[in-house]
Every structure is written in structure tokens, then in C-alpha cells.
Amino acid sequence: MNIFGIGLPEMAVILVLALLIFGPKKLPEIGRSLGKAIRGFQQASSEFENEFKREAQQLEQAVKTSSPVKSAEVAANKAENSTASPSQPG
């Protein structure tokens, strides 16, 4: 078992030190609050990812809906420019 480069012996030493420092009564409370913090971080990360995807989809939709309009405008501008004769100085 190797989590974040920490093997089983190192994990056991950390657990024993935490037990000695915080005591058996405080350790479950610390674990619970750590779990809540990690869960909150995961939830915030998920919300950020969903918001990012939603914005990307909205931008994609905006580009798709504006493309035909812009193409028509470009075609109209080209038609106007080709029919208008340039004025020559007198």
C-alpha cells in the first residue's frame, strides 16, 4: 500500500504519533472534521467543474447561433461593396 509516497510503516508511525499527540478521545473528532473538509473541497471542485462546463456550452451555443447571422452580414456587405462604385477625386 503506497499513498502519496507513504508506505504502510510510515502510515503506522504517523497514526501512533497522532494518537499520542491528540489522544484517543480527540482523534475521531479530528478525523471527522478532516473528512468533512475533504468532502467540502470535492463538492466545491465538482461545482466549479460543472459551472465551467455550463459556460463552455453556452459559449458554444452562442457561437453556433451567431455564425449564420455573421455569414449573412458578411455576404450582404460584400454585395454592397461590389455594387457601389468608388468615388474618384475630380
Beta strands, then each sheet from edge to edge (+ up, - down):
end
